[in-house]
Amino acid sequence: MLSTFLLILSLEARENPFFPSDGEKDLPYTSNESLAIPKLNRASVSLPSRARVIKKVVVEYENLDASLESKEIELNHSIDWHLPIFISQSFSQTDASEQEVKKVIKEVVEEKKDVYEKVASVEHAKFFIFKNNLKIITEDKLIRNFLLAQPHRIVLDFKRESSLKSYTQSMKNSVFTKIRVGNHDGYYRVVVELDGYYRYKLAKQADGCLVTLE
């Protein structure tokens, strides 16, 4: 009788004997409750056109006891913002090796090509592009160049008294999306629209100039 009485007192002293007491709250416990959460296959995130370097990745996860924790990976790698960032559990080492081989083959093939493609032409200038490079072939002197936003575009003024008609050429699958040429008093203006935010370098060459986006 005494042992039965002590057991009843013990059960009443705790609201629920099947969960940790106050002194045990820091101990993890699990549940057999089934949660209908889909398995991770692959997720992706796209970054804005201003992004150039990925500094770190933070992963927040839930433990068996429903507590939340996080881990971060320091990276500091340059990226191409046109491509999404992936997180996956279905990417095997074999897949990685095959993709690396394909990447190398593609780079070799591209290097062997006649890299610059002619995309536009007016009476006094011709325009060629390759990846992030725009080559302008002209005999005319570049008198100024600057960057404007909304849309992001590079403006180049070339000295010449001319009667050029307004000209517009759009490009697909290129970081250079449109070239516009217009005539002004004593010079003509070339406006090159871009597909996002960039810095640019300009190098004068014997046959014109070269614009490189960064």
FIKE-133795 format. One record per residue (C-alpha): x, y, z. Coordinates in Angstrom, 2 decimals, m for minus. Example, Ala and Ser with C-alpha at 12.3 -4.5 7.8 and 13.67 -1.06 7.14 Angstrom:
BEGIN
<node c1="12.30" c2="m4.50" c3="7.80"/>
<node c1="13.67" c2="m1.06" c3="7.14"/>
***
This chain:
BEGIN
<node c1="0.00" c2="0.00" c3="0.00"/>
<node c1="2.79" c2="2.40" c3="0.88"/>
<node c1="4.57" c2="1.84" c3="m2.45"/>
<node c1="1.33" c2="2.39" c3="m4.41"/>
<node c1="0.70" c2="5.65" c3="m2.53"/>
<node c1="4.23" c2="6.93" c3="m3.28"/>
<node c1="3.81" c2="6.11" c3="m7.02"/>
<node c1="0.56" c2="8.14" c3="m7.21"/>
<node c1="2.27" c2="11.12" c3="m5.53"/>
<node c1="5.12" c2="10.91" c3="m8.05"/>
<node c1="2.74" c2="10.96" c3="m11.02"/>
<node c1="0.80" c2="13.96" c3="m9.69"/>
<node c1="4.03" c2="15.89" c3="m9.13"/>
<node c1="4.64" c2="15.95" c3="m12.90"/>
<node c1="2.08" c2="17.20" c3="m15.40"/>
<node c1="3.12" c2="14.59" c3="m17.95"/>
<node c1="5.47" c2="11.78" c3="m16.93"/>
<node c1="6.24" c2="10.99" c3="m20.57"/>
<node c1="8.11" c2="14.28" c3="m21.25"/>
<node c1="11.28" c2="15.65" c3="m19.60"/>
<node c1="10.96" c2="17.26" c3="m16.19"/>
<node c1="12.26" c2="20.77" c3="m15.45"/>
<node c1="15.68" c2="19.42" c3="m14.69"/>
<node c1="15.77" c2="17.47" c3="m17.94"/>
<node c1="14.62" c2="20.13" c3="m20.39"/>
<node c1="18.08" c2="20.46" c3="m21.85"/>
<node c1="18.06" c2="16.81" c3="m22.91"/>
<node c1="16.96" c2="16.13" c3="m26.53"/>
<node c1="13.97" c2="13.91" c3="m27.12"/>
<node c1="12.43" c2="12.55" c3="m30.30"/>
<node c1="8.96" c2="11.78" c3="m31.55"/>
<node c1="7.53" c2="9.08" c3="m33.81"/>
<node c1="5.20" c2="11.66" c3="m35.40"/>
<node c1="5.38" c2="11.41" c3="m39.19"/>
<node c1="5.94" c2="14.75" c3="m40.94"/>
<node c1="5.03" c2="14.95" c3="m44.64"/>
<node c1="8.09" c2="16.95" c3="m45.73"/>
<node c1="9.46" c2="16.24" c3="m49.23"/>
<node c1="13.05" c2="15.02" c3="m49.55"/>
<node c1="15.60" c2="17.51" c3="m50.80"/>
<node c1="16.45" c2="16.90" c3="m54.44"/>
<node c1="17.74" c2="20.23" c3="m55.67"/>
<node c1="16.95" c2="23.85" c3="m54.81"/>
<node c1="18.32" c2="26.97" c3="m56.45"/>
<node c1="18.58" c2="30.70" c3="m55.89"/>
<node c1="19.27" c2="33.40" c3="m58.47"/>
<node c1="21.30" c2="36.47" c3="m57.53"/>
<node c1="20.86" c2="40.03" c3="m58.85"/>
<node c1="23.07" c2="41.41" c3="m61.62"/>
<node c1="25.14" c2="43.40" c3="m59.08"/>
<node c1="26.48" c2="40.16" c3="m57.52"/>
<node c1="30.11" c2="39.33" c3="m58.32"/>
<node c1="31.51" c2="37.39" c3="m55.32"/>
<node c1="29.82" c2="34.78" c3="m53.10"/>
<node c1="31.23" c2="35.24" c3="m49.59"/>
<node c1="29.54" c2="32.46" c3="m47.62"/>
<node c1="26.60" c2="30.04" c3="m47.51"/>
<node c1="24.45" c2="29.62" c3="m44.37"/>
<node c1="22.31" c2="26.48" c3="m43.91"/>
<node c1="19.66" c2="26.49" c3="m41.17"/>
<node c1="18.38" c2="23.05" c3="m40.16"/>
<node c1="15.91" c2="21.52" c3="m37.73"/>
<node c1="16.97" c2="18.80" c3="m35.26"/>
<node c1="14.98" c2="15.77" c3="m34.05"/>
<node c1="13.85" c2="17.77" c3="m31.00"/>
<node c1="12.55" c2="20.62" c3="m33.29"/>
<node c1="15.34" c2="22.99" c3="m32.23"/>
<node c1="16.96" c2="25.11" c3="m34.96"/>
<node c1="20.66" c2="25.42" c3="m35.65"/>
<node c1="22.77" c2="26.69" c3="m38.54"/>
<node c1="26.14" c2="26.11" c3="m40.18"/>
<node c1="27.98" c2="28.41" c3="m42.54"/>
<node c1="30.65" c2="27.82" c3="m45.19"/>
<node c1="33.14" c2="30.58" c3="m45.99"/>
<node c1="33.71" c2="30.76" c3="m49.77"/>
<node c1="34.91" c2="34.09" c3="m51.20"/>
<node c1="34.65" c2="32.94" c3="m54.84"/>
<node c1="33.80" c2="34.93" c3="m57.96"/>
<node c1="30.51" c2="34.00" c3="m59.66"/>
<node c1="28.56" c2="34.56" c3="m62.85"/>
<node c1="25.25" c2="36.08" c3="m61.74"/>
<node c1="23.54" c2="34.76" c3="m64.90"/>
<node c1="23.75" c2="31.23" c3="m63.42"/>
<node c1="21.75" c2="30.10" c3="m60.35"/>
<node c1="23.33" c2="28.80" c3="m57.13"/>
<node c1="22.30" c2="25.19" c3="m56.34"/>
<node c1="21.99" c2="23.13" c3="m53.17"/>
<node c1="21.46" c2="19.42" c3="m53.72"/>
<node c1="21.71" c2="15.92" c3="m52.24"/>
<node c1="21.39" c2="14.11" c3="m55.58"/>
<node c1="24.66" c2="15.27" c3="m57.16"/>
<node c1="27.13" c2="12.37" c3="m57.37"/>
<node c1="30.90" c2="12.50" c3="m57.82"/>
<node c1="30.46" c2="10.82" c3="m61.21"/>
<node c1="28.14" c2="13.62" c3="m62.32"/>
<node c1="30.71" c2="16.19" c3="m61.19"/>
<node c1="33.52" c2="14.51" c3="m63.12"/>
<node c1="31.48" c2="14.27" c3="m66.32"/>
<node c1="30.44" c2="17.91" c3="m66.12"/>
<node c1="34.03" c2="19.02" c3="m65.52"/>
<node c1="35.16" c2="17.14" c3="m68.64"/>
<node c1="32.34" c2="18.66" c3="m70.71"/>
<node c1="33.28" c2="22.14" c3="m69.44"/>
<node c1="36.92" c2="21.71" c3="m70.47"/>
<node c1="35.92" c2="20.41" c3="m73.93"/>
<node c1="33.55" c2="23.35" c3="m74.42"/>
<node c1="36.25" c2="25.86" c3="m73.45"/>
<node c1="38.73" c2="24.30" c3="m75.86"/>
<node c1="36.20" c2="24.37" c3="m78.72"/>
<node c1="35.34" c2="28.02" c3="m78.01"/>
<node c1="39.00" c2="29.02" c3="m77.98"/>
<node c1="39.43" c2="27.55" c3="m81.46"/>
<node c1="36.52" c2="29.52" c3="m82.88"/>
<node c1="36.74" c2="32.87" c3="m84.60"/>
<node c1="35.78" c2="34.44" c3="m81.28"/>
<node c1="34.40" c2="37.84" c3="m82.23"/>
<node c1="31.01" c2="38.01" c3="m83.95"/>
<node c1="29.94" c2="41.01" c3="m85.99"/>
<node c1="26.60" c2="42.24" c3="m84.60"/>
<node c1="26.11" c2="45.74" c3="m86.02"/>
<node c1="27.46" c2="48.19" c3="m88.59"/>
<node c1="27.01" c2="51.83" c3="m89.57"/>
<node c1="28.84" c2="53.98" c3="m92.10"/>
<node c1="31.79" c2="54.85" c3="m89.86"/>
<node c1="31.86" c2="52.02" c3="m87.31"/>
<node c1="31.52" c2="48.24" c3="m87.00"/>
<node c1="30.69" c2="46.36" c3="m83.80"/>
<node c1="31.91" c2="42.90" c3="m82.76"/>
<node c1="31.23" c2="40.99" c3="m79.53"/>
<node c1="32.70" c2="38.01" c3="m77.71"/>
<node c1="31.46" c2="37.09" c3="m74.23"/>
<node c1="31.96" c2="40.28" c3="m72.12"/>
<node c1="33.93" c2="42.13" c3="m74.80"/>
<node c1="32.71" c2="44.65" c3="m77.35"/>
<node c1="35.12" c2="45.72" c3="m80.08"/>
<node c1="34.33" c2="48.90" c3="m82.04"/>
<node c1="36.23" c2="49.23" c3="m85.30"/>
<node c1="36.44" c2="52.87" c3="m86.40"/>
<node c1="38.93" c2="55.50" c3="m87.60"/>
<node c1="37.19" c2="58.19" c3="m85.56"/>
<node c1="38.56" c2="59.58" c3="m82.29"/>
<node c1="36.78" c2="58.68" c3="m79.05"/>
<node c1="36.19" c2="61.97" c3="m77.24"/>
<node c1="34.27" c2="60.78" c3="m74.16"/>
<node c1="32.69" c2="57.73" c3="m72.53"/>
<node c1="30.55" c2="57.23" c3="m69.42"/>
<node c1="28.01" c2="54.94" c3="m67.76"/>
<node c1="24.28" c2="55.57" c3="m67.23"/>
<node c1="21.62" c2="53.60" c3="m65.34"/>
<node c1="17.99" c2="52.58" c3="m65.93"/>
<node c1="18.67" c2="50.86" c3="m68.19"/>
<node c1="22.35" c2="50.24" c3="m67.49"/>
<node c1="24.21" c2="51.46" c3="m70.59"/>
<node c1="27.58" c2="52.70" c3="m71.81"/>
<node c1="27.74" c2="55.91" c3="m73.84"/>
<node c1="30.62" c2="56.56" c3="m76.27"/>
<node c1="31.00" c2="59.72" c3="m78.36"/>
<node c1="33.15" c2="59.69" c3="m81.53"/>
<node c1="34.30" c2="62.89" c3="m83.23"/>
<node c1="33.03" c2="63.38" c3="m86.80"/>
<node c1="30.87" c2="65.77" c3="m88.78"/>
<node c1="28.39" c2="63.34" c3="m90.24"/>
<node c1="24.85" c2="62.90" c3="m91.49"/>
<node c1="24.34" c2="59.45" c3="m89.95"/>
<node c1="20.75" c2="58.32" c3="m89.62"/>
<node c1="19.55" c2="56.94" c3="m86.29"/>
<node c1="20.35" c2="53.26" c3="m86.01"/>
<node c1="19.29" c2="50.52" c3="m83.56"/>
<node c1="20.33" c2="46.88" c3="m83.39"/>
<node c1="19.18" c2="44.38" c3="m80.72"/>
<node c1="21.15" c2="41.26" c3="m79.71"/>
<node c1="19.93" c2="38.02" c3="m78.16"/>
<node c1="21.85" c2="35.76" c3="m75.75"/>
<node c1="24.42" c2="38.43" c3="m75.01"/>
<node c1="25.33" c2="40.71" c3="m72.11"/>
<node c1="25.16" c2="43.52" c3="m74.70"/>
<node c1="21.45" c2="43.74" c3="m75.47"/>
<node c1="21.18" c2="46.73" c3="m77.81"/>
<node c1="23.36" c2="49.17" c3="m79.78"/>
<node c1="22.00" c2="52.58" c3="m80.72"/>
<node c1="23.80" c2="55.17" c3="m82.86"/>
<node c1="22.69" c2="58.77" c3="m83.26"/>
<node c1="24.17" c2="61.85" c3="m84.96"/>
<node c1="25.00" c2="65.08" c3="m83.08"/>
<node c1="26.72" c2="68.36" c3="m83.91"/>
<node c1="30.40" c2="67.49" c3="m84.39"/>
<node c1="30.15" c2="63.89" c3="m83.17"/>
<node c1="28.02" c2="60.74" c3="m83.24"/>
<node c1="26.95" c2="58.87" c3="m80.11"/>
<node c1="27.01" c2="55.11" c3="m79.57"/>
<node c1="24.82" c2="53.81" c3="m76.73"/>
<node c1="25.36" c2="50.20" c3="m75.69"/>
<node c1="22.62" c2="48.76" c3="m73.43"/>
<node c1="23.52" c2="45.93" c3="m71.01"/>
<node c1="21.58" c2="43.07" c3="m69.45"/>
<node c1="22.52" c2="44.04" c3="m65.88"/>
<node c1="24.86" c2="46.05" c3="m63.68"/>
<node c1="28.55" c2="46.14" c3="m64.63"/>
<node c1="31.75" c2="48.10" c3="m64.34"/>
<node c1="33.67" c2="48.43" c3="m67.59"/>
<node c1="37.19" c2="48.97" c3="m68.86"/>
<node c1="37.95" c2="50.74" c3="m72.11"/>
<node c1="41.15" c2="50.15" c3="m74.07"/>
<node c1="42.02" c2="52.23" c3="m77.13"/>
<node c1="43.37" c2="50.20" c3="m80.04"/>
<node c1="44.92" c2="51.02" c3="m83.41"/>
<node c1="41.67" c2="50.23" c3="m85.24"/>
<node c1="39.19" c2="51.53" c3="m82.65"/>
<node c1="38.52" c2="50.58" c3="m79.02"/>
<node c1="37.66" c2="47.59" c3="m76.84"/>
<node c1="35.05" c2="47.64" c3="m74.06"/>
<node c1="35.30" c2="44.88" c3="m71.43"/>
<node c1="32.58" c2="44.36" c3="m68.80"/>
<node c1="33.38" c2="43.31" c3="m65.23"/>
***
